[in-house]
Amino acid sequence: MAVLTLLKQFNPNDLDAFAMVYSHFDMKHETASLLESRAQQSCKEWSLRSDKDQTDELLASMRYFIEAAEVYSSIDAGNKTRQSCAQASLLYLQIRMPDLHFIYLSETNARRALVEQSHFQEALIVAEAYGLNQPGEWALVLWNQMLRPELVEQFVAEFVAVLPLQPSMLLELARFYRAEVAARGDQSQFSVWLTGGGLPAEWAKYLGRSFRCLLRRTRDLRLRYQLATIATGFTDVVDACNRAFDKIPESAGPLVLRKGHGGGYLPLM
């Protein structure tokens, strides 16, 4: 401790010296914290650059975060390990997509960056780095994907491979869908109208197809029925659910697809 006191008093900016002391006395928390500080310092140096195409500082920062994660992992500091990994991944995203800005975002801009990602893995990196990996946040992300029918199925497939489709999130999306359809008016009005994203008269068909993708991924039969009812316009799904209900006692509990969409339903007791 005397060595550290002297360093702090006479040479507080000599990070290499602090690293040597921490390593010698096996001070892992301090070592990891120092690595994080160095990572932040490198990020700040990059942010002051006029030429953002030079990524040396970002690469150094990413390396420091990875090393910090390794140290935290060695002492079973799970949350700290995850945070360092998330920051390293965010830096990777910044290097790979230099035309966009991902680091040092405000809360509002972080949410905007999350919603604007067209690929799930990139969206997940942003969500983890800024503490936005919550069902309430993903509802808006998925809704934005639903307006891009050429992307939504792949996005949802990647999503469910990592995260569950929470009922609260799906119900919110069903309400979004109903409100959007109501706001656009009758189907006859779509032919004279273009959306902000440039979708033509087939807009309703595209959005409906996207919502059906979510319905197919909803394995709980009662939840699927509720979603189709709230969203409106999915009478075939509602009728199919009703036919399944007629075959299963009310006391059966949650109903989950046995295999594949359209297969038999297995009550969970």
Contacts in CASP RR format, 6 or more apart in sequence:
PFRMAT RR
TARGET T0000
AUTHOR 0000-0000-0000
METHOD contacts of the structure
MODEL  1
MAVLTLLKQFNPNDLDAFAMVYSHFDMKHETASLLESRAQQSCKEWSLRS
DKDQTDELLASMRYFIEAAEVYSSIDAGNKTRQSCAQASLLYLQIRMPDL
HFIYLSETNARRALVEQSHFQEALIVAEAYGLNQPGEWALVLWNQMLRPE
LVEQFVAEFVAVLPLQPSMLLELARFYRAEVAARGDQSQFSVWLTGGGLP
AEWAKYLGRSFRCLLRRTRDLRLRYQLATIATGFTDVVDACNRAFDKIPE
SAGPLVLRKGHGGGYLPLM
3 21 0 8 1.000
4 18 0 8 1.000
4 21 0 8 1.000
7 14 0 8 1.000
7 17 0 8 1.000
7 18 0 8 1.000
7 21 0 8 1.000
11 17 0 8 1.000
15 34 0 8 1.000
15 37 0 8 1.000
15 38 0 8 1.000
18 30 0 8 1.000
18 34 0 8 1.000
19 31 0 8 1.000
19 34 0 8 1.000
21 27 0 8 1.000
22 28 0 8 1.000
22 30 0 8 1.000
22 31 0 8 1.000
22 34 0 8 1.000
23 31 0 8 1.000
28 71 0 8 1.000
28 72 0 8 1.000
28 74 0 8 1.000
28 75 0 8 1.000
29 75 0 8 1.000
29 77 0 8 1.000
31 71 0 8 1.000
32 68 0 8 1.000
32 71 0 8 1.000
32 72 0 8 1.000
32 77 0 8 1.000
32 80 0 8 1.000
32 84 0 8 1.000
33 68 0 8 1.000
35 64 0 8 1.000
35 65 0 8 1.000
35 67 0 8 1.000
35 68 0 8 1.000
35 71 0 8 1.000
36 64 0 8 1.000
36 65 0 8 1.000
36 68 0 8 1.000
36 84 0 8 1.000
38 60 0 8 1.000
38 61 0 8 1.000
38 64 0 8 1.000
39 60 0 8 1.000
39 61 0 8 1.000
39 62 0 8 1.000
39 64 0 8 1.000
39 65 0 8 1.000
39 68 0 8 1.000
39 87 0 8 1.000
40 61 0 8 1.000
42 57 0 8 1.000
42 58 0 8 1.000
42 60 0 8 1.000
42 61 0 8 1.000
42 64 0 8 1.000
43 57 0 8 1.000
43 58 0 8 1.000
43 61 0 8 1.000
43 91 0 8 1.000
43 103 0 8 1.000
43 104 0 8 1.000
45 57 0 8 1.000
46 52 0 8 1.000
46 54 0 8 1.000
46 55 0 8 1.000
46 57 0 8 1.000
46 58 0 8 1.000
46 61 0 8 1.000
47 103 0 8 1.000
47 104 0 8 1.000
49 57 0 8 1.000
52 98 0 8 1.000
53 98 0 8 1.000
55 95 0 8 1.000
55 98 0 8 1.000
58 91 0 8 1.000
58 94 0 8 1.000
58 95 0 8 1.000
59 95 0 8 1.000
61 91 0 8 1.000
62 88 0 8 1.000
62 91 0 8 1.000
62 92 0 8 1.000
62 95 0 8 1.000
65 84 0 8 1.000
65 85 0 8 1.000
65 87 0 8 1.000
65 88 0 8 1.000
65 91 0 8 1.000
66 84 0 8 1.000
66 85 0 8 1.000
66 88 0 8 1.000
68 80 0 8 1.000
68 84 0 8 1.000
69 80 0 8 1.000
69 81 0 8 1.000
69 84 0 8 1.000
69 85 0 8 1.000
69 88 0 8 1.000
72 78 0 8 1.000
72 80 0 8 1.000
72 81 0 8 1.000
72 84 0 8 1.000
73 81 0 8 1.000
82 128 0 8 1.000
85 128 0 8 1.000
86 125 0 8 1.000
86 128 0 8 1.000
86 129 0 8 1.000
87 129 0 8 1.000
89 125 0 8 1.000
89 128 0 8 1.000
89 129 0 8 1.000
90 102 0 8 1.000
90 103 0 8 1.000
90 125 0 8 1.000
90 126 0 8 1.000
90 129 0 8 1.000
91 103 0 8 1.000
92 125 0 8 1.000
93 102 0 8 1.000
93 122 0 8 1.000
93 125 0 8 1.000
93 126 0 8 1.000
94 100 0 8 1.000
94 101 0 8 1.000
94 102 0 8 1.000
94 103 0 8 1.000
97 122 0 8 1.000
100 113 0 8 1.000
101 109 0 8 1.000
101 113 0 8 1.000
102 113 0 8 1.000
102 126 0 8 1.000
102 129 0 8 1.000
105 113 0 8 1.000
105 130 0 8 1.000
107 130 0 8 1.000
110 126 0 8 1.000
110 129 0 8 1.000
110 130 0 8 1.000
110 132 0 8 1.000
111 132 0 8 1.000
111 137 0 8 1.000
111 140 0 8 1.000
113 126 0 8 1.000
114 123 0 8 1.000
114 126 0 8 1.000
114 127 0 8 1.000
114 130 0 8 1.000
114 132 0 8 1.000
114 137 0 8 1.000
114 141 0 8 1.000
115 140 0 8 1.000
115 141 0 8 1.000
115 144 0 8 1.000
116 144 0 8 1.000
117 123 0 8 1.000
117 126 0 8 1.000
117 141 0 8 1.000
118 145 0 8 1.000
118 148 0 8 1.000
118 151 0 8 1.000
118 155 0 8 1.000
119 155 0 8 1.000
119 158 0 8 1.000
120 155 0 8 1.000
120 158 0 8 1.000
120 159 0 8 1.000
120 162 0 8 1.000
121 158 0 8 1.000
123 141 0 8 1.000
124 133 0 8 1.000
124 162 0 8 1.000
126 132 0 8 1.000
127 133 0 8 1.000
127 137 0 8 1.000
127 138 0 8 1.000
133 163 0 8 1.000
135 166 0 8 1.000
135 168 0 8 1.000
135 169 0 8 1.000
136 168 0 8 1.000
136 169 0 8 1.000
136 172 0 8 1.000
138 159 0 8 1.000
138 163 0 8 1.000
138 169 0 8 1.000
139 169 0 8 1.000
139 172 0 8 1.000
139 173 0 8 1.000
139 176 0 8 1.000
142 152 0 8 1.000
142 155 0 8 1.000
142 156 0 8 1.000
142 159 0 8 1.000
142 169 0 8 1.000
142 173 0 8 1.000
142 214 0 8 1.000
143 173 0 8 1.000
143 176 0 8 1.000
145 151 0 8 1.000
145 152 0 8 1.000
145 155 0 8 1.000
145 156 0 8 1.000
145 210 0 8 1.000
146 152 0 8 1.000
146 173 0 8 1.000
146 177 0 8 1.000
146 207 0 8 1.000
146 210 0 8 1.000
146 211 0 8 1.000
146 214 0 8 1.000
147 195 0 8 1.000
147 197 0 8 1.000
147 199 0 8 1.000
147 206 0 8 1.000
147 207 0 8 1.000
147 210 0 8 1.000
149 206 0 8 1.000
149 207 0 8 1.000
149 209 0 8 1.000
149 210 0 8 1.000
152 210 0 8 1.000
152 213 0 8 1.000
153 213 0 8 1.000
156 213 0 8 1.000
156 214 0 8 1.000
156 217 0 8 1.000
159 165 0 8 1.000
160 217 0 8 1.000
165 214 0 8 1.000
165 217 0 8 1.000
165 218 0 8 1.000
167 220 0 8 1.000
167 223 0 8 1.000
170 214 0 8 1.000
170 218 0 8 1.000
170 223 0 8 1.000
170 227 0 8 1.000
171 226 0 8 1.000
171 227 0 8 1.000
171 230 0 8 1.000
173 211 0 8 1.000
173 214 0 8 1.000
173 227 0 8 1.000
174 211 0 8 1.000
174 226 0 8 1.000
174 227 0 8 1.000
174 230 0 8 1.000
174 231 0 8 1.000
175 230 0 8 1.000
177 207 0 8 1.000
177 208 0 8 1.000
177 211 0 8 1.000
177 231 0 8 1.000
178 230 0 8 1.000
178 231 0 8 1.000
178 232 0 8 1.000
180 207 0 8 1.000
181 204 0 8 1.000
181 207 0 8 1.000
181 231 0 8 1.000
181 232 0 8 1.000
181 233 0 8 1.000
184 190 0 8 1.000
184 193 0 8 1.000
184 203 0 8 1.000
184 204 0 8 1.000
187 204 0 8 1.000
190 201 0 8 1.000
190 202 0 8 1.000
190 203 0 8 1.000
190 204 0 8 1.000
191 201 0 8 1.000
193 201 0 8 1.000
193 203 0 8 1.000
194 200 0 8 1.000
195 203 0 8 1.000
199 206 0 8 1.000
211 231 0 8 1.000
211 234 0 8 1.000
212 234 0 8 1.000
212 237 0 8 1.000
214 227 0 8 1.000
215 224 0 8 1.000
215 227 0 8 1.000
215 228 0 8 1.000
215 234 0 8 1.000
215 237 0 8 1.000
216 261 0 8 1.000
218 224 0 8 1.000
218 227 0 8 1.000
219 256 0 8 1.000
219 257 0 8 1.000
220 254 0 8 1.000
220 255 0 8 1.000
220 256 0 8 1.000
221 241 0 8 1.000
221 244 0 8 1.000
221 245 0 8 1.000
221 255 0 8 1.000
221 256 0 8 1.000
221 257 0 8 1.000
221 265 0 8 1.000
222 241 0 8 1.000
222 254 0 8 1.000
222 255 0 8 1.000
224 237 0 8 1.000
224 241 0 8 1.000
225 237 0 8 1.000
225 238 0 8 1.000
225 241 0 8 1.000
225 242 0 8 1.000
225 245 0 8 1.000
228 234 0 8 1.000
228 237 0 8 1.000
228 238 0 8 1.000
228 241 0 8 1.000
229 238 0 8 1.000
240 262 0 8 1.000
244 255 0 8 1.000
244 264 0 8 1.000
244 265 0 8 1.000
248 255 0 8 1.000
248 265 0 8 1.000
248 267 0 8 1.000
249 267 0 8 1.000
252 267 0 8 1.000
252 269 0 8 1.000
253 267 0 8 1.000
253 268 0 8 1.000
253 269 0 8 1.000
254 267 0 8 1.000
254 268 0 8 1.000
255 265 0 8 1.000
255 266 0 8 1.000
255 267 0 8 1.000
255 268 0 8 1.000
256 265 0 8 1.000
256 266 0 8 1.000
256 268 0 8 1.000
257 263 0 8 1.000
257 264 0 8 1.000
257 265 0 8 1.000
257 266 0 8 1.000
258 264 0 8 1.000
258 265 0 8 1.000
258 266 0 8 1.000
END
